Amino acid sequence: MEFRFDIDKSIAATALVIQEAGGRYYLPHIVKTLYYANRLFLVEYGRTITGDRLVSMNMGPVVSQTYDLLKGSAAADPSNLIKWRTFISPREGNSVRLIRPPDMKYLSVTEVEFLKNAYLVVSQVKGMLSDWSHKAFPEWSDPNGGSEDIDPADILRIERKSPQEIAEIEDEAACVNWLKSIAQ
């Protein structure tokens, strides 16, 4: 199951998390907060907030495309990175800061609520964030130094969604992806 990455929603979601943290925040906390919010939203509404690819990495699950943008990685889409840098600073050590707030209209009131709730949970984690995320997300598997895709359908199965519910979510995601592809 795939969702279509939305750069505007990713920028707005990341900016919201950074704002909640006071204007600067650590990369690991950002990607865990966004992963958690996307996961919760998937289980509740059958789609993610940002459409980002979910992957297992050594330190736990992350939102892959947003993580590439945060790092300024060569794997990031160059046009997305240019847009990203208008709002989010390049990496400064292991943190980023908000340069200027983006338009938050890309996020619904419900998405903002999920992001804020995820921020509250992740910001209060005691100890190693990776240890917490390995335990909190049963879909995570050790990628042995690389990364492995996490199928959103696996999350839905773990959260006890029926095969029929999962099939309906997959069909809807495919339709939305197709509509977005022809709208561009």
C-alpha positions in Angstrom: 0.0 0.0 0.0 1.4 3.4 -1.0 0.4 7.0 -0.4 1.5 9.9 -2.5 4.0 12.2 -0.7 2.7 15.7 -0.3 5.6 18.2 0.1 3.3 21.0 1.3 1.8 18.9 4.0 5.2 17.6 5.0 6.6 21.2 5.3 3.6 22.3 7.3 3.7 19.2 9.6 7.4 19.6 10.2 7.1 23.3 10.9 4.2 22.7 13.3 6.4 20.2 15.3 9.3 22.6 15.3 7.0 25.4 16.5 5.7 23.2 19.3 9.4 22.7 20.3 10.0 26.5 20.4 11.5 27.0 16.9 14.3 24.5 16.9 14.1 20.7 17.3 16.3 17.6 17.0 16.0 15.5 13.8 15.4 12.2 15.5 12.5 13.7 17.5 11.0 15.3 14.4 11.0 12.1 12.4 9.6 10.0 15.3 6.9 12.6 16.0 5.9 12.7 12.3 6.0 8.9 12.1 3.9 8.5 15.2 1.3 11.1 14.0 1.1 9.5 10.5 0.7 6.1 12.1 -2.1 7.2 14.4 -3.8 8.9 11.5 -3.5 5.9 9.3 -5.2 3.7 11.9 -8.0 6.2 12.6 -8.7 7.4 9.0 -7.1 5.0 6.6 -4.5 7.4 5.3 -1.4 9.2 6.5 -1.0 12.9 7.0 2.0 13.5 4.7 1.8 10.5 2.4 5.4 9.8 3.3 7.1 6.4 2.8 7.4 4.6 6.2 10.7 2.7 6.8 12.5 0.8 9.5 16.0 2.1 10.2 18.4 1.1 13.0 17.2 3.8 15.3 13.5 2.9 14.7 10.8 3.8 12.1 11.0 7.1 10.2 9.1 9.0 7.5 11.7 8.5 4.8 11.3 11.4 2.4 11.0 14.0 5.2 14.1 12.5 6.8 16.0 12.9 3.5 14.8 16.6 3.3 15.8 17.2 7.0 19.3 15.8 6.3 19.7 17.6 3.0 20.4 14.2 1.5 21.2 13.6 -2.2 18.2 11.2 -2.2 15.8 14.1 -1.6 13.9 15.4 -4.6 15.8 18.5 -5.7 12.6 20.6 -6.3 11.2 19.5 -3.0 14.5 20.4 -1.2 14.4 24.0 -2.7 10.9 24.5 -1.5 11.8 22.9 1.9 14.7 25.3 2.4 12.3 28.3 2.2 10.9 27.3 5.6 13.2 24.8 7.3 16.9 25.5 7.9 19.7 23.2 6.7 20.8 20.8 9.4 22.7 22.5 12.2 24.4 19.7 14.0 21.5 17.3 14.8 18.8 19.9 14.8 16.9 22.2 12.4 15.1 25.5 13.0 12.1 27.2 11.4 13.2 30.0 9.1 9.7 31.2 8.5 6.3 29.6 9.0 4.7 28.0 6.0 1.0 28.2 5.1 -0.7 25.9 7.6 -3.9 25.6 5.4 -2.5 22.4 4.1 -3.3 20.7 7.4 -6.8 20.0 8.7 -7.7 20.8 12.2 -7.7 17.1 12.9 -4.2 16.6 11.4 -2.9 19.5 13.6 -4.5 17.8 16.6 -2.8 14.5 15.8 0.6 16.2 15.2 0.4 18.1 18.5 -0.6 14.9 20.4 2.3 13.0 18.8 4.7 15.8 19.7 3.5 15.7 23.4 4.2 11.9 23.6 7.5 11.9 21.8 8.8 15.0 23.6 8.2 13.3 27.0 10.1 10.1 26.1 12.7 9.4 28.8 15.9 7.6 27.9 16.9 6.6 24.4 14.3 7.5 21.8 15.4 4.5 19.7 14.7 2.1 22.5 11.2 3.6 23.0 10.4 3.5 19.2 11.6 -0.1 18.9 9.1 -1.1 21.6 6.3 1.4 20.7 6.0 0.3 17.0 5.7 -3.5 16.6 5.9 -3.1 12.8 9.6 -2.0 13.2 12.1 -4.6 12.2 15.9 -4.4 12.4 17.2 -3.5 8.9 20.8 -4.4 9.8 22.3 -1.0 8.9 20.0 -0.2 6.0 16.4 0.5 5.7 13.3 -1.6 5.0 9.9 -0.4 3.9 7.0 -0.7 6.3 3.8 -1.6 4.5 1.0 0.5 6.0 -1.2 -2.6 5.6 1.1 -4.3 8.2 0.3 -1.5 10.7 -3.4 -1.9 10.0 -3.2 -5.7 10.6 -1.3 -5.1 13.8 -4.0 -2.7 14.9 -6.6 -5.4 14.2 -8.2 -4.0 11.1 -10.1 -6.6 9.1 -8.9 -7.8 5.7 -12.0 -6.1 4.2 -11.2 -2.8 5.9 -7.5 -3.0 4.7 -8.7 -3.9 1.1 -11.0 -0.8 1.1 -8.2 1.4 2.4 -5.8 0.1 -0.3 -8.4 0.7 -3.0 -9.1 4.2 -1.8 -5.4 5.0 -1.6 -4.9 3.7 -5.2 -7.8 5.9 -6.4 -6.5 9.0 -4.7 -3.0 8.4 -6.0 -4.4 8.0 -9.5 -6.4 11.2 -9.2 -3.5 13.2 -7.9 -1.3 11.9 -10.8 -3.6 13.1 -13.4 -4.2 16.4 -11.6 -0.6 17.5 -12.0 
